[in-house]
Amino acid sequence: MATDHWHLMRPESGVWITLDGQHMGVGGDDSWTPSVLPQWLLQETQWQYQVSIHFQ
């Protein structure tokens, strides 16, 4: 169930892990411009990740 309100969420028994390769926060360099400066933009490229998680 998707919701914007935490109190409407149902408990789950699993664990969720999200790995973001690229992420842009709200706004740009400051709170009033919509995007970051060109030198800080992520270029379109191919990424490859390898992740290992071990539980004991």
Secondary structure, 3 states (H helix, E strand, C coil): CCCCCHHHCCCCCCCCCCCCCCCCCCCCCCCCCCCCCHHHCCCCCCCCCCCCCCCC
